[in-house]
Amino acid sequence: MQQKRIAVMVSGGGSNLQAIIDAIDSGYIKGCRIAIVISNKAGVFALERARGAGIPGCVITPAEFKDKHEYNRHLLKVLKENDIDYIVLAGYLSILAPEIVDAYRYKIINIHPSLIPSFCGMGFYGSRVHKAVLDYGVKLTGATVHFVDEQADTGPIILQQAVEVQEGDTVDTLSKRVLEVEHKLLPLAVKLLVEGRLKVDGRWVSITKKEE
Ligand code: GAR
């Protein structure tokens, strides 16, 4: 079977990108390769990680384009030129345009550092999520991998795992524990996606058994 080609989209440190790279290298995820890493910010460490792994990286920033429409048109062109089968948003802190979501329906997944539908949507990203969790005083947070639809963090949920908030937690200590969970959840979701084991029925995503 032909290898699936994945685009990983990033905006920052890329520890989730690294988790996917490691999972492919170790053979945990089979049948695919990361064909390109796309960042919407220049100079981020995720691009270093891509270079270190011999994966082509590119920076496509909205500022280079006349408007949002042109930016998205270019993004879609790059995805098509690279024959991308699946897109993984791994700390990509922007919303994908409807034309991209539509072109890759149920082929785009995102990791979010909370238990959706709590602490998600517009304005909730990165450390802001953990700050909001601590400010609210909830005892449980976690990580969610979901399919991407046209709105922020609203697509069908694939995997979730809870993380307990501990007495005295700071944004740093909490985000570290949530990231540890993310680094397991995202590679598992990529594996299931590439193996064709995710079936969407309305809001519900079933995980089918691996074919022997
Ligand atoms: C991760 O915690 C990810 O869940 C979050 O950004 C961080 C990126 O870390 N994403 C969002 O908040 C999306 N709404 P990384 O660059 O080290 O993978």
Boltz pocket constraint, residues with backbone or C-beta under 6 A from the ligand:
constraints:
  - pocket:
      binder: B
      contacts: [[A, 10], [A, 11], [A, 12], [A, 13], [A, 14], [A, 15], [A, 16], [A, 17], [A, 46], [A, 90], [A, 91], [A, 92], [A, 93], [A, 111], [A, 112], [A, 113], [A, 124], [A, 125], [A, 126], [A, 129], [A, 179], [A, 182]]
      max_distance: 6.0
